[in-house]
Amino acid sequence: MKTVIRIVVDYFEFIDGFEKLLKNAGTSHDDFRRQKDVGIIGAYQYFYHGGGCKLENDSVVCEFDYLPENGYPIKFSIWKFGEYTKTNPK
């Protein structure tokens, strides 16, 4: 069980690292999520598609949905979480 908890924490820390870069650049998910937007910020490559976002950093792929309609804006599915675990060497 500790392994699963650690992977979930790593997943959210991966996203948090990206969010910190967005904040430092004076931007946010909302600036990108309503359009298909592709780019690089820091070491992250990003691709927004509607409410979804795909991040890549050092061959690790992290997919999530950013839907801020409640207190938990980061949403993910088992498939998205599985993609993260398959590409993350940790």
N, C-alpha and C positions, 0 to 999 in steps of 0.2 A: 504493500500500500504506500509506503514512503516513496517509492519510485514514481508512482502515478502522481502523487502530490508534487514532487519535485519537477516533473515534466510540466504540470499545469502552471506552476510558479514560473518556470523558464519561459513558457509560452507567453504569459502576460508580461514578463520582464522584457521579452523581445519586442512586443508591441509598445511597451512603455518607453523603451529606448528611442523608437521611432517618434512617438508622441512628443518626447522632450526636444527632439530636433525640430519638429514642426513648430512647437512653441517658441523655441529660440529664433526661428526664422520669421516669427510673427504671423504664422498661418495656422490652420487647423484642418481636421478631416472635412469639415463642412465646406471649405474652399474647393475641395476636389471631388467630393462624393457625388455631386449631381451631374457630373460629366465624366466621360472616359478620359482619364488623365494618367499619363505615364511619365515617369521621371526618376531622378536620383536625388536623394538628400542624405548627406553623410555617406555612410557605407550601405545604405538601404536603396534598393531599386523598388519602386512602387508602381502599382497599376490599380487604379480605382475603376470600378464598373458598377454603377448604381450605388447600392448600399454596401457592396463588397469591396474588399481591398486585398490585394496580394502583395506581400512583401518578400523580398529576397535579400539576404545578407550572408555573404561567405557560403553560398550554396544551400543555406537553410531557407526553406519556403514556409511562410506563415500566412495563412488565409484567414480572414475574419470578416464579419459584417459590422459596420458602424451604423447603428440605428439608435439615436439618442432619445427615443420616445419614453424611456423610463430612467431610473437611476443607474442602470447597467447598460451603457451604450455599446460595449463590445460583445458581440454575439458570435458563437461558433457552433459548428456541427461536429459530429463524430468524424465525418470524412475530413473536414478541415483540420481538426486536431490530429488525425491520423497522418495527413500529409506532413505536418510539422514533425511528428515523431519519426517518420521515415527519412527525413532529410537532415535531422539534427544528430550529429555524432555523439552528443552527450547522452 
